[in-house]
Amino acid sequence: MMMALVFMILLFMVSSTQGQEQHVFNVINARSETEEFNMTIVVDDNEYLHVYLNNKEGVVTLPEWVNYVDCPICVRVAESRRADLNNDIKLFSLETPEAKVPPEIKLYAKDEVKLGINNSLVCFVNNFFPPPVQVKWTKNDENIPKGVKVGQYATNSDYTFYRFSTLTFEPQEGDIYTCIVDHTALDEPLTRTWEFEVPPRASVGPAVFCGLGLTLGLLGVATGTFFLVKGTQCQ
């Protein structure tokens, strides 16, 4: 099978609406012969905006914990690059062999985990090629239909791709969450698991024994002092 994946990457700087701070926006448009992946904007190495070129609409895809940065010209830039991409796909798709790079996965909690307090699990799928990758979640081996968000594809500096998937959950003792990733370069899906473990309670035994020993020691000192004083008086 032959496949081409052509990238249009534009690096430029704009002034954000937040004071004089400067931000670097990477504009990425990737398309194969069979599927257009539209346009993804990456700001300061964070996936920022996904542009649907058919209706020229942009959807902000920044994680909830990343500050929003305004990019008023991003959609216009995306649309202007679409024609160039269509021409390039015809030129470079003739004899381009398919390349496959399997993904790597990291699974972690966004915030400090506390029993019964809502949190987010982040499944970071990185360094894979080509872009199609499937991500799903299970809880105690049961599929999770709600609370899952999947980001758009974005590229690394070596033109492999990465993608985030986040799951909103409420930690409970004994629950096991699994992120399952499938990709054309894998013989079988990759999995990463996360389990909430209640921190062990501090034992009260040593403190009790220490306190009891201290009390007995002080009592012994007081008793010894009493007899010492009595002995002195008798003399």
Buried (B, 14 or more C-beta within 10 A) or exposed (E): EEBBBBEBEBEEEBEBEEEEEEBEBBBBBBBBBEEBBBBBBBBEEBBBBBBEBEEEEBEEBBBEEEEEBEBEEBBEBBEEBBEEBEEBBEEEBEEEEEEEBBBBBEBEBBEEBEEEEEBBBBBBBBBBBBBBBEBBBBBEEEEBEEBBEBBBBBBBEEBBBBBBBBBBBEBEEEEEBBBBBBBBEBEEEBEBEBEBEEEEEEEEEEEEEEEEEEEEEEEEEEEEEEEEEEEEEEE
